[in-house]
């Protein structure tokens, strides 16, 4: 990733900062139910929040291509998936009980499934078999964050080789999927899915210019930053749980 000096654009560090800021805003809005107080502010947090997963998915594929130890990479995702399960459950479901299915409820699990999928696809270069694998691993994220479509987005970033198409096409079909799901929810239960929330999906389009301007460089990446990005996820979830409980 760092073999050539590239100037201009965004490096991986810049993209990660954008992703965690967008994530925090998104979870602030949904975890603290800001829609009860301001629909406009909630719309903003959801709209900007749509940047988070596509950036993480794209950098996952980049990391997969350049990492020397894919097992260690996957182990980190698995570790933080387990660490994040309880905080995620407490923020978004506030359930007193905790079951094994909740261990697969967060974004690190979805990223892990995507990583395992593309690792297998490196060995199984057959279109039909890869399609079946995508269906399988997407299904495994049914109870996770970014269910079903998250793994398909990762696969698109991995599979498409053209530099521009590999950014634009996966983002567009992810947008279509989200809009379809939210529209279906609106027509089925409009009181639970307000019409304005459907348009938050278009926040995904903001990620296209960011990724098209990615310069392929790792950027600022000391160990504390590397682990800090992993730790931010469970820590900010627990922080928001504390704030919500404090506010009553």
Secondary structure, DSSP 8 states (H G I E B T S, - for coil): --SS---SSB-HHHHHHHHHHHHHHHHHHHHTTGGGT-HHHHHHHHHHHTHHHHHHHHHHHHHHHH-S-HHHHHHHHHHHHHHHHHHHHHHHT--S---GGGGG-SHHHHHHHHHHHHHHHHH---HHHHHHHHHHHHHTTTTSTTTTHHHHHHHHHHH--STTHHHHHHHHHHHHHHHHHHHHHHHH-TTTS-HHHHGGGGGGGHHHHHHHTB-S---S--HHHHHHHHHHHHHHHHHHHHHHHHH-
